[in-house]
């Protein structure tokens, strides 16, 4: 059974950092590109970016995240990561990982990130 499980969210002060993790199971992660999304209350889901199956290529779609967020992966550990630095209150959202590149077929349940002082 294919599963994606995000973790690492929490409450962080503005300017702080968090690293989110996405644990993949039930499929061969090394065969799949992966993406990260977020959805803030009352807003549409926003694509942050995606990473190729090898990890060599990344594509950031959210201009608000560019330069502050970094997607990486460790296929040996079946993990995908989202490093978030210089966090702002407007980064508060539920963050999801998903399988695919620009189009996605499986999603995790999300992990909540709250940026507040």
LINBELSUL-V169601 format. One line per field, one symbol per residue. phi: phi as a letter, one per 30 degrees, with the letter a starting at -180 (. if undefined). psi: psi as a letter, one per 40 degrees, with the letter a starting at -180 (. if undefined). burial: # if it has 16 or more other ideal C-beta (glycine too) atoms within 10 Angstrom, else .. A space follows every 50 residues. Layout:
BEGIN
phi = ???
psi = ???
burial = ???
END
This chain:
BEGIN
phi = .dbbbdajdlcbdejdbbccbbccbiadedcbdbbbbbbdeibddbddlb bdddidcbbcccddcdiccbcbabddchbbbbdbchdbedddaccbcack bibbcbbddjbdcbcac
psi = hhihhiieiahiiheaiihiihhhieihdeehiiiiiihiheiihhhdai hideedhihhdhddehedihhiigddefiiihhhifiideehihhiiiha hdiidiiieihhhhhi.
burial = ...#.#.##..#.....#.#####....#..#######........#### #.#.#..#.#....#..####.#.#..#####.#..#...#########. ...#.###.##.#.#..
END
